[in-house]
């Protein structure tokens, strides 16, 4: 329970970042996730993706790697790369996600790594801010 309490703010921050990135992608036409919609109203930011696994994965990654930056970064690079180059194509073939994108896969991986760096800095700030006196 302490792990969830400690890392839930950074996981929620990541959901905000993902929501904003999906809104930007929708507005600028970077990619479309119309095929991954679970509900009729989640065309911009797919609820199952943004508010499901990402939230839990962020907590797990921080639980096992926070405080060890290079391990954290390596894990994120590996997971983001595996997801975009192996997992996402499988989901495309299954018809669960769209294949429409104007952004390269490498650019999306770079964006995901950028998000990982931002949330790591956020967690450092949280740790400093709420450090017991």
N, C-alpha and C positions, 0 to 999 in steps of 0.2 A: 504494500500500500504506500510505503514511503517513496518508492520509485515512481509510481503514478503521480503522487502529489508533487514530487520534485520536478518531473519532466512534462507534466500536462500543459503548463503554460507555453513551453516551446513547441509542443505538438499542436496546440491550438493556433499559435502564431504561424506555423507552417501551413495549416489549413487556410488561414487568411491569405498567405502568400500564394498558395495554389489557386484559390478562388480568384484572386486578382489577376494571376497569369492566364487563367482560362478566360476571364472576361476580356483581357487584352487580346488574346488569341482570337476570340470570337469577333471582336471589333475590327481587328486588322486583318482577319482572314488567314492567320498562320496555320490553323488546322481546325477541323470540325470533328466533334465527337458525337454526331447525331446518332450513330449506331449504338453508342454505349449508354443511352438514356434509359434509366429505370422507370422514371415517371415522365409524364407529359410536359412537366414544367422545368425540367433540369437540362435544357438544351445548351446552356452556356457553360455551366460548371457541373459535370456529372457527379451527382451526390454520392453514388457508391464508391467512386474512386477517391474523391477529395476528402470525404468525411468518414471513410471506412479504413482501408488498410494503411493509408499514409499516416493517419493518426497513431495507430498502434506501432507501425514500423519505426516511426521517429522515437517513440518512447523506448523501444527495445534497443535501437542503435545507441541512443544516449546512455541507456543503462549499462551497456557493455563497453562503450568506448569513450565516454566523456572524461576529459582530463588527459586523454592520450590522443592529441590532435592528429598525428600522422596516421595512427590506426583508424581513427574516425574518418579522415579524408580518404584513405585507401578503401575502407569498407564502402563508403558512399560512391566512389568512382566505380568500384566493382559492381555494386548492386544496380546503380543507374545504367551502366553499360550493359550488364546482363539483361536488365529489363527492356531497354530500348532496342537492343540488337537481337535478342532471342525471345524474350517473353512477349513483347508487343507484336512482332510478326506472327507468333502463334495465335495470339488473340485476334489478329486481323484475319487469318485464315479460318478461324472459327466463326467469324462474323460478329464478334462481340465488340469490336471497336472499328472506327473508321480508318480508311487508309488515305484520306484526303489531307495533304499537308503541303504548305509552301516553304516550310522550314526544314533544313536538313536534320537528319537524326543526330549528327554530331553537335549541331547547334542546340538541340533540345537537351542532350546530355550535358553540354556546357552550362546551360541555363539551370539544370537540376543541381549541378555541382555548385554553381553560384548561390542557389538557394540554401544548400547545405552549409556553405560558409557563413551566410547571413544568420542562419538560425544558431550556428555554433557561437557566433559573437553575441547573439541575443541571450543564449544560455549563460555565457560568461558574465554578462551584465546582470542577469538574474541572480547568479550565485553571489556576486559581489554585493548586490543590493539587499539581498535577504540573508546575508551571512549573520549567524548568531553572534551577538556581542558578549 
